[in-house]
Amino acid sequence: MKVAIVGLGYIGLPTAVTIANAGIPVYGYDINEKLVSEVKKGRTYIKEEGFVEALKNAISTEMLKVGTEMKNSDYYLIAVNTSLNKENNKINLQHLKSACASVGAVLKKGDVIIVESTVTPGTTENILIPIIEEKSGLKCCEDFYIAYCPERVLPGNLMYELIHNDRIVGGTDEKSGEKVREFYLHYVKGKIHVTDVKTAELAKLMENTYRAVNIALANELALIVEKVGGNVYKAIEMANSHPRVNIHLPGPGVGGYCLTKDPWFLIEDYPESKIIRDSLEINSYMPEHVVEIVENALREKGKEIKGSNIAVLGLAYKGNVSDPRESPGYEVYLLLLNKGARVVIHDPYVDEYMGYVPERSIEDAVKDADAVVITTEHNVYGNIDWNALKELMAENPVIVDTKNIINGRELNVFKLGVRE
Ligand SMILES: NC(=O)c1ccc[n+]([C@@H]2O[C@H](COP(=O)([O-])OP(=O)(O)OC[C@H]3O[C@@H](n4cnc5c(N)ncnc54)[C@H](O)[C@@H]3O)[C@@H](O)[C@H]2O)c1
């Protein structure tokens, strides 16, 4: 049994390593030459616990080989990027279409294809299968088998969840579903739910839409509390003591690769959407709102945002991970720059984003700062001695904590959704 993984990014490479270390020979294919040559040396930009060791093991045992040329295999697992075209909020399928064409070019009778990239409903049957059939000259469900199987790992806990999460297998027919279920049994310990393709495509998008809409609800609750007074965190805690209520937490916006695009994929052919569309708008307004809080807080201290020194703490889109994609911290940074502030971003995990290399020393980042804005819940920000840090800042500094991680009234911290 040979497995090819197409696309060696955040999802593809850890999947390739997991399967290789389960004793199945894997060939990893990616069009990015630099990435492939780094992987060959056991190097990666993915910072997940235990991942580098697992990668080095897979490479040194030769269970994982990688290259920039597509090779024939028995199973093809496609995990290339499917991004959002921000001009029209529609899916960009360019990479997935070309990955399917590459697979089609080497496909033989009896092969099995698994699509893990996130797609809009109907994509597998209406777009991907026709490309594969045309390139291979083979017929789906007769000559080859294909299923859509969304990935739902949590960055930060990726190596565990790849094995232990439940999986959805959306087979194009019964035989495809069964073959792919058997494939996952080689390394997945979670439950494997077999269904049809469309249901699997919809389920993936619904999961992330549910989360984005609920974050938007928490964000709106924070905005309401800022107007009517109170503490949104205390109120949410009380509300969540109800047995059937589980309100999320507000924040400076929604980042990451999935929550920012998947809800748009779901409503791509449903422009009538109200709840989902409004939620996305509330979430994307939050960085702007954070800047308003900073501006008002500085004014209270008799300072203007223009010309102020500001440190943004957190470039990763969430706590204790190195992934900065669609980072609210970066968005806040850009908005502050636009207002004429002098801004520096600190992050202990992220190496670089959009050409920006974050400051590694928190002391250097906050030195002489008129304002500090916490945008990511890295543990280090909760554990640090804020009284000592405040000594390094400018006179009368402002701290805006959008993640509710600093306690201590004496620090005079401004928070989202708190006006007591
Ligand atoms: N990152 C996550 O946490 C996550 C979670 C669930 C689902 N997903 C979905 O999984 C898919 C992959 O996401 P990712 O985060 O791994 O993306 P990524 O951008 O990190 O990696 C994609 C890789 O595919 C490669 N690639 C692009 N076109 C190719 C082609 N034609 N042939 C071979 N390789 C090609 C790229 O060079 C890149 O290395 C996306 O659809 C995403 O929505 C991601």
The ligand as an SDF file (V2000), in Angstrom:
LIG
                    3D

 44 48  0  0  0  0  0  0  0  0999 V2000
   -4.6940   24.8380    8.7520 N   0  0  0  0  0  0  0  0  0  0  0  0
   -5.7400   24.3650    9.3800 C   0  0  0  0  0  0  0  0  0  0  0  0
   -5.8090   24.4400   10.6080 O   0  0  0  0  0  0  0  0  0  0  0  0
   -6.8590   23.6550    8.6270 C   0  0  0  0  0  0  0  0  0  0  0  0
   -7.8240   22.9750    9.3570 C   0  0  0  0  0  0  0  0  0  0  0  0
   -8.8320   22.3130    8.6800 C   0  0  0  0  0  0  0  0  0  0  0  0
   -8.8900   22.3570    7.2790 C   0  0  0  0  0  0  0  0  0  0  0  0
   -7.9400   23.0510    6.5920 N   0  0  0  0  0  0  0  0  0  0  0  0
   -8.0250   23.0490    5.1210 C   0  0  0  0  0  0  0  0  0  0  0  0
   -6.9990   22.1910    4.6100 O   0  0  0  0  0  0  0  0  0  0  0  0
   -6.5120   22.7040    3.3660 C   0  0  0  0  0  0  0  0  0  0  0  0
   -4.9970   22.8890    3.4720 C   0  0  0  0  0  0  0  0  0  0  0  0
   -4.7490   23.8720    4.4680 O   0  0  0  0  0  0  0  0  0  0  0  0
   -3.2850   24.1840    4.9850 P   0  0  0  0  0  0  0  0  0  0  0  0
   -3.4620   25.0400    6.1880 O   0  0  0  0  0  0  0  0  0  0  0  0
   -2.5120   22.9270    5.1010 O   0  0  0  0  0  0  0  0  0  0  0  0
   -2.7150   25.0310    3.7370 O   0  0  0  0  0  0  0  0  0  0  0  0
   -1.1970   25.4690    3.4920 P   0  0  0  0  0  0  0  0  0  0  0  0
   -1.2570   26.7090    2.6800 O   0  0  0  0  0  0  0  0  0  0  0  0
   -0.4540   25.4750    4.7810 O   0  0  0  0  0  0  0  0  0  0  0  0
   -0.5900   24.2870    2.6200 O   0  0  0  0  0  0  0  0  0  0  0  0
   -0.9800   23.9990    1.3230 C   0  0  0  0  0  0  0  0  0  0  0  0
    0.2090   23.4160    0.5750 C   0  0  0  0  0  0  0  0  0  0  0  0
   -0.2390   22.9580   -0.6930 O   0  0  0  0  0  0  0  0  0  0  0  0
    0.7720   23.2650   -1.6470 C   0  0  0  0  0  0  0  0  0  0  0  0
    0.1940   23.2720   -2.9910 N   0  0  0  0  0  0  0  0  0  0  0  0
   -0.5620   24.2280   -3.5810 C   0  0  0  0  0  0  0  0  0  0  0  0
   -0.9400   23.8360   -4.8060 N   0  0  0  0  0  0  0  0  0  0  0  0
   -0.4210   22.6020   -5.0040 C   0  0  0  0  0  0  0  0  0  0  0  0
   -0.4910   21.6690   -6.0650 C   0  0  0  0  0  0  0  0  0  0  0  0
   -1.1700   21.9380   -7.1790 N   0  0  0  0  0  0  0  0  0  0  0  0
    0.1620   20.5000   -5.9320 N   0  0  0  0  0  0  0  0  0  0  0  0
    0.8530   20.2240   -4.8000 C   0  0  0  0  0  0  0  0  0  0  0  0
    0.9440   21.0580   -3.7570 N   0  0  0  0  0  0  0  0  0  0  0  0
    0.3040   22.2370   -3.8480 C   0  0  0  0  0  0  0  0  0  0  0  0
    1.3250   24.5860   -1.2100 C   0  0  0  0  0  0  0  0  0  0  0  0
    2.5960   24.8380   -1.7520 O   0  0  0  0  0  0  0  0  0  0  0  0
    1.3180   24.4280    0.3210 C   0  0  0  0  0  0  0  0  0  0  0  0
    2.5550   23.9350    0.7850 O   0  0  0  0  0  0  0  0  0  0  0  0
   -7.2690   24.0110    3.1070 C   0  0  0  0  0  0  0  0  0  0  0  0
   -8.3490   23.7690    2.2570 O   0  0  0  0  0  0  0  0  0  0  0  0
   -7.7590   24.4100    4.4920 C   0  0  0  0  0  0  0  0  0  0  0  0
   -8.9230   25.1760    4.4230 O   0  0  0  0  0  0  0  0  0  0  0  0
   -6.9150   23.6810    7.2260 C   0  0  0  0  0  0  0  0  0  0  0  0
  1  2  1  0
  2  3  2  0
  2  4  1  0
  4  5  1  0
  4 44  2  0
  5  6  2  0
  6  7  1  0
  7  8  2  0
  8  9  1  0
  8 44  1  0
  9 10  1  0
  9 42  1  0
 10 11  1  0
 11 12  1  0
 11 40  1  0
 12 13  1  0
 13 14  1  0
 14 15  2  0
 14 16  1  0
 14 17  1  0
 17 18  1  0
 18 19  2  0
 18 20  1  0
 18 21  1  0
 21 22  1  0
 22 23  1  0
 23 24  1  0
 23 38  1  0
 24 25  1  0
 25 26  1  0
 25 36  1  0
 26 27  1  0
 26 35  1  0
 27 28  2  0
 28 29  1  0
 29 30  1  0
 29 35  2  0
 30 31  1  0
 30 32  2  0
 32 33  1  0
 33 34  2  0
 34 35  1  0
 36 37  1  0
 36 38  1  0
 38 39  1  0
 40 41  1  0
 40 42  1  0
 42 43  1  0
M  CHG  2   8   1  16  -1
M  END
$$$$
